[in-house]
Amino acid sequence: MRKFVAVMMMTMLAVAMATAQGATTKPETKEAPSVAGAWSLTIESPHGAMVMKLNLKLDGKKLTGTMSNDMMGEHTVSGEVTDGKIMFRLTAEGPGDMEFNGKL
């Protein structure tokens, strides 16, 4: 009888420990991809491909930054990231307005 009680106690202890461990384990959460940082961007134009440097900062949904290359110089970009989509605009006198859209 003592052996049976000891086995039952060990089983109950093992179940209690497994339950407690499961309660403290945090579920894995997947972070949304971030677009912030330095990027290299190639734009196809009527005059051929233009390689641009793109630096983006993300504050909540608000997207800001700069886009530059040797030919165009540096220009400010602004836009937003919402519902897995990105949109930003560059407004400049020389190249004119450009809008970029994509999915994350």
N, C-alpha and C positions, 0 to 999 in steps of 0.2 A: 504494500500500500504506500509506503514511504517513497518507493521508487516512482510510482505512478504520480504522486503529488509533486515530486521533484521535476519530473518530465513536463507536467502541466505548467509548473511555475516557469520553467525555462522557455517553454513555448509562448506563454503569455508575455514574458519579458522580451523575447525576440519580436513578437508582433508589435508590442508597444514601442520598441526602439525603431522598427521599420516605419511605423506610423508617424512618430515624432520626426524622423529624418525626412520623410516625404513632406511634412508640414513646413519644414524650414527651407526646403529647396525652392529657390525662386524659378519661376517659369522663364524660359528664354524669350527675350523680346528682340525683335528684329528692328534695328534702327533704319530710318529712312535714309536713302543715299544722300550725301551732301555734295553740292556742286561748288562749294567754297574752295578757293585755292587757285593755283596757276594752271592755265591750260594753253595748249597750242591748237589753234583753230585754222583750218584751211578753207578759204572761201573761193568758190569757182566764179569767175567774173568773165565778161566778154573779152578781157585782155589776158586771160589765163588765171591760173591759181595764185591766190595771195595768202601767204602764211601770216597769221596774226598772233600776237600774245594777248591772252585774255586772263585778267585777274578778277576774281569774283569774291564778294563777301556776302554772307547770308545772315540776316537778322530777322528771325521768325520767318515770315513769308517774303519779306522785302529783300530784293537782290540789288546790289550796287557793285560798281567796279570800273575797270578801265580796259580798253581794247587799243592795241597799238601795233605799228610796224614802222619800218624805216621810211617808207613812202608816205604814209598818211599821218604819222605822228601819233600822239596819244589822245584818245577821246573817252568821255565818260559814258558808261552804260548804266541803265536802270531797268528793273523789271520785277518779276515775282516768281515764286515757286508755290504752286497750289495743286492739290489732288494728283500728285505724280507727274505734273507738267511744269515745264520751265518756259518762260518768255522773258526776253530782254530786248531793249532798243538802244541803238546808237544814233545820236543826232549830230550831224556835222555838216558844215558848209561845203567842203570839198567833195566828199563821197556821197553826201546826202544822207537821208534817213535809212536805216537798216533795222529790220525786226527779225529776231531769231526765235523760233519755237521748237520745242522738242518734248519727248517723253522720258521720264526717268525709269 
